[in-house]
Amino acid sequence: MYRVLYPLRTYLIISGNKEKANIMTADWVVPLSFKPFLLGVAISPKRFSHGLIEKYKEFVVAVPSVEMLKDVWIAGTRSGYEKLKEMNITFVDSKKVSTPSIAEALANIECKLINKIKTGDHDFFIGEVVNVSYDKEFFEKGKPNIKKKPLAHIGENEFVSFEEKIYKA
Ligand SMILES: Cc1cc2nc3c(=O)[nH]c(=O)nc-3n(C[C@H](O)[C@H](O)[C@H](O)COP(=O)(O)O)c2cc1C
């Protein structure tokens, strides 16, 4: 029944450090505060990424486009470093954390872990955002450009992006 909340935007969570990093897919990502700028991510303790975030106390939330769907699917269906060999992503240094960012992503949000709350079968990791980098064509004049096709999840292996029509309230 939780699927009535969908479509939800889909993200990539990078964990680990410069030497070795992992990527998992996550839909359950939510902004929590402007000042400080906080971001929450619900991650099951079953995920390999869970332990890496606990260990390094930082993570990066990357914003994928529809073009990255194949990698998003691999990151979300396989566990651990081995999957990276099948993926076509380029790690680049982040500005403020040692966990790398993803060059192909529309944006990379660098977070330092400030809290972890046990919520149920997932843990809620709260990160303080210390840097945001983005593709200038995606984020123009403070607004996302939906023509760059940020990815959203319907369920199972089905995803959507947004129609180009904007409805004004
Ligand atoms: C579209 C999609 C969204 C997902 N969202 C989440 C999520 O929000 N939280 C979570 O714990 N797992 C989520 N998963 C599952 C993990 O991405 C998956 O278990 C992954 O293999 C974990 O990788 P790891 O073990 O290398 O960390 C999602 C999977 C997919 C395909």
PDBQT file of the ligand as one rigid body, heavy atoms in Angstrom, charges set to zero:
ROOT
HETATM    1  C1  LIG A 201      14.214   2.200  -7.412  1.00  0.00    +0.000 C 
HETATM    2  C2  LIG A 201      14.760   1.645  -6.122  1.00  0.00    +0.000 A 
HETATM    3  C3  LIG A 201      14.624   2.388  -4.954  1.00  0.00    +0.000 A 
HETATM    4  C4  LIG A 201      15.153   1.900  -3.733  1.00  0.00    +0.000 A 
HETATM    5  N1  LIG A 201      15.002   2.645  -2.597  1.00  0.00    +0.000 NA
HETATM    6  C5  LIG A 201      15.574   2.213  -1.438  1.00  0.00    +0.000 A 
HETATM    7  C6  LIG A 201      15.503   3.024  -0.262  1.00  0.00    +0.000 A 
HETATM    8  O1  LIG A 201      14.978   4.140  -0.261  1.00  0.00    +0.000 OA
HETATM    9  N2  LIG A 201      16.065   2.525   0.873  1.00  0.00    +0.000 N 
HETATM   10  C7  LIG A 201      16.682   1.304   0.915  1.00  0.00    +0.000 A 
HETATM   11  O2  LIG A 201      17.175   0.884   1.974  1.00  0.00    +0.000 OA
HETATM   12  N3  LIG A 201      16.774   0.529  -0.203  1.00  0.00    +0.000 NA
HETATM   13  C8  LIG A 201      16.250   0.962  -1.373  1.00  0.00    +0.000 A 
HETATM   14  N4  LIG A 201      16.376   0.213  -2.506  1.00  0.00    +0.000 N 
HETATM   15  C9  LIG A 201      17.098  -1.068  -2.443  1.00  0.00    +0.000 C 
HETATM   16  C10 LIG A 201      18.622  -0.920  -2.525  1.00  0.00    +0.000 C 
HETATM   17  O3  LIG A 201      19.015   0.019  -3.504  1.00  0.00    +0.000 OA
HETATM   18  C11 LIG A 201      19.220  -2.303  -2.874  1.00  0.00    +0.000 C 
HETATM   19  O4  LIG A 201      18.941  -3.219  -1.835  1.00  0.00    +0.000 OA
HETATM   20  C12 LIG A 201      20.715  -2.267  -3.165  1.00  0.00    +0.000 C 
HETATM   21  O5  LIG A 201      21.084  -3.499  -3.734  1.00  0.00    +0.000 OA
HETATM   22  C13 LIG A 201      21.563  -2.014  -1.913  1.00  0.00    +0.000 C 
HETATM   23  O6  LIG A 201      22.905  -1.969  -2.304  1.00  0.00    +0.000 OA
HETATM   24  P1  LIG A 201      24.122  -2.201  -1.294  1.00  0.00    +0.000 P 
HETATM   25  O7  LIG A 201      23.827  -3.481  -0.553  1.00  0.00    +0.000 OA
HETATM   26  O8  LIG A 201      25.330  -2.285  -2.162  1.00  0.00    +0.000 OA
HETATM   27  O9  LIG A 201      24.140  -1.022  -0.374  1.00  0.00    +0.000 OA
HETATM   28  C14 LIG A 201      15.837   0.671  -3.720  1.00  0.00    +0.000 A 
HETATM   29  C15 LIG A 201      15.969  -0.071  -4.902  1.00  0.00    +0.000 A 
HETATM   30  C16 LIG A 201      15.441   0.418  -6.098  1.00  0.00    +0.000 A 
HETATM   31  C17 LIG A 201      15.604  -0.372  -7.366  1.00  0.00    +0.000 C 
ENDROOT
TORSDOF 0
